[in-house]
Amino acid sequence: MTERVWDRFLTEHDKRIFELAGYGKRGGFGKRPALFIIDVQYNFCGDEPGQTHEEGVKRYRTHCGEAGWKAVPHIERLMHLAREKNIPIFYTQSERRPDQLDNGVQGGKSHRSQEKNNVEGTHATQTVAPLAPRPQDMLIGKRKPSAFFGTLFMSYLNHLDVDTLIMTGCTTSGCLRATTVDAFSYNFKVVIPEETAFDRFEASHAINLFDLNCKYADVVPTGEVAGYLEGLPVREG
């Protein structure tokens, strides 16, 4: 069996209970997907590839190291397929007011929360250039981890009759996870192309993918998701 990214973090007991409890069954794909690109911004990826994580985090406290730019071409592959098939593409932009008042209690969880590299409209909060949204795409400005919280996201999904959400972006343990759990709670099928998700902490990334795959989503290779999209007819309406 192919080794998964989380395997080396699991104990033998964990692996045995996983088998006995029946977790990880495939939920499968639906017929009307949407692609979701979560927070793939410069302040999470860095201004350009090649920086070490330590260098990047000095400028952007939310920097996720090389993992961000490594995920970009995999997301880009799915983005182009979605455009070919007229599949809706959603983006989030995690951003704040200049006075940071809308940061709420979240600001209390970082010693560097006073740094203003998450201010709306700045370079830092823009989606990285290879994945730049087009006018027909849907942008969700959010202030909390889940894209469903305090936004019109659910309304758009209902209007577009979406039944499957393909989740990409970051962070695996934060916004991607929170949005995935909410999507599952609303009875959407959720698919996470493994190479498109990233986090600043290796262990958090691996264990959250394991847990999401256990209960809330199908964590599968990007190539499998690409094959699914390629097999769909061009979406009408």
N, C-alpha and C positions, 0 to 999 in steps of 0.2 A: 504493500500500500504506500502511496506517495506520502512523504512526510509533509506535514502542515507546519505553518509558521509558528504555531502555538505548542507543538508537541514537546519541545525541549523545556517548556515551562511547567508541564504537567507532571504530577507524580504518578507512579504506577497505580496507586489507589484511585486517583482522578480518572485515569484511562479506563479502569475497570468499572467504575460507577457509571461513566458515560455509556459504556456498552450495555450494562444491565438496565439502566433507566430508559433507554430508547431515545435519547436526545439526538439531534442532528439530522432528522429525517428531512429530505428535500421537500420544500413547499412548491417548487416549480415556478414557471413563468406564466403570466397571463397573456392576454391578447392585445391590450392597449397600454403599452408602457410609457413612462416619461423618464427622461434622464435628469438627474439632479446633481449639480456640481456645487459642493458645499465649501465655502470659505477658502477657495484656492487663490489666495491673495498674496501680494508681495510681503505683507507682514507675517505670513505663515511660511512662505517659501523662500524668502530672501529676494533681493533685487536681481540676482542672476545665479545660474548654476555654478558650482565649483567652490563655494565658500564652505569652510568647516562649520560644524554646528556651533562651536564655541565662538567663532568670529561672528556668525550671523546673529546669535542671540544677544550679543552686545548692542546691536542696533535695534533689533526687534525682539522684545521679550517673548513673543509668541512663536518665534522661529522654530521650525520643525526639522532643520538640518537637511541633509541630502535627500532624505525620503520624499520631500515635497516635489522637487524637480524630477526625481525618478518616476513619480506617479504621473506627471503631466503628459508624457506621450501616450500612456495607456488611456488616460481620460480623453485625450485628443482623438484617438482612434475611434472611440465610441461616439464622441461628439460629431465627427464627420458622418458616421453611419446614421446617427439620429437625424441629421439634416437631410441626408439622402432619402430617408423614409418619412420625412415630415413629422417626426416624433417630437413632441414638446420637450423643450430643454429649459429647466429652471436653474437659477443661480441664487445663492445667498451671498450677501455682503454683510459681514459682521462689522459694524461701525457704530460710532458714538457721536453725540454732540460735543462741540469744543469744550464745554464746561464739565463734561463727563457725568452730569447728573443722571442720565439714563443708564449709567453703568450699574446703579443700584448696589446691592450688597456684594456683587461680584468683584468690585474693586477692593474689597477687604481680604481677598485671597491671594494677593500678590504684593510683594514689597516694592514692586516697580509700577504699580497701577497708575501712578501719577503721570507717567510718560504718555504723551499724546500721539502715539503712532497708530491709533485706531480711529482717528477723527474722520467723519464722513466727508467724502469728496476729495480726500488726499490720495496721493500715489500709493501709499501703504495699503489702503483698503480696496484698491482696484484688483480685479481678477487678472492673473498673469496673462501677458500678451498672446501666447499660443491658444489660449482658451477664451479669448475676449468674446463677450456676448454680442449678438446681433440684435437689430431692432425688434425682430419677431420673438425673441426669447423673453422669458419672464424673470424679473429680478425681485428677490425677496429681501428687503432690509430687515435685519433682526437684531434684537438686543439680548436674547437669551439663547441657551444651547439649542433647543428644538425650533426648527423652522415653522412649526405649527403654532407656537405660543405667540399670541398677540399679533398675528398676521392674517392675510387673506389666502394663505396657501391652500387650505382645505377647500375653500370656495372655488379656486381655480381648478383644482383636481376634479371636483364634482362637475364643473362646467365642461371640462375636456373629457369626461368619462374615462379617466385613467384607472386601471386596475393593478398596475405593477410599477413600483418605483425602483429604479436602478440608482443606487446611492454611491456617490464617489466623493472624495475629498477628505476634509479633516475637521477636527481631529477624531481619530477612531474612538477614543475614550470619551470625547466631549460632544460636539455638535452632531457628528455623524451618528453616534450611538443614540443620543437623545431623540433625534429626528426619526431614526429607524424604529425605536421602541414606540413612539407615537404613531408612526405609520402602521405598524403591526396592530396597535390598539384600535386603529380605525379600519382594520381588516383589509389593508392593501397587502399584496404579495411584495416582498422586499428582497432585492438581490444586491449583493455587494461584490463587485469585481475586485478580487483580492489585491491586485497590483495597483489599483486606483485609490486605495485608502492609505492614509498615513497619519503619524502622530509624532510628537517630540520625544516620547519615551518608548523604547523598544518593547519593554515588558507590558506596558499599558496597551500598546497596539496589538500585541499578540494575544493577550488574555481577553481583551474586549472582542477581538474577532472570534475567538473560541466561543465566548459566551453568546454573542449575537448569532453565530452559526448554530449553536445548541438550540436556541429558543425562538429567535425573532426573524431570522433572515437566512438566505442561502449565500454563503461566502464561497464563490466559485472563481475559476480563472477568467481573466478578461477575455481570452480567446473564446471561451464558451458563450459569454454574453454577446460577443461580436457575431458569432454564428447564429445566435437567436435573432439578433436584429437583422442580419442579412436575409434571414428566411421569412421576414414579415413583409406583407404587401405595403406599398406606399399608403400612409394614413390619409384618409379623407376627412376633412372637417376638423 
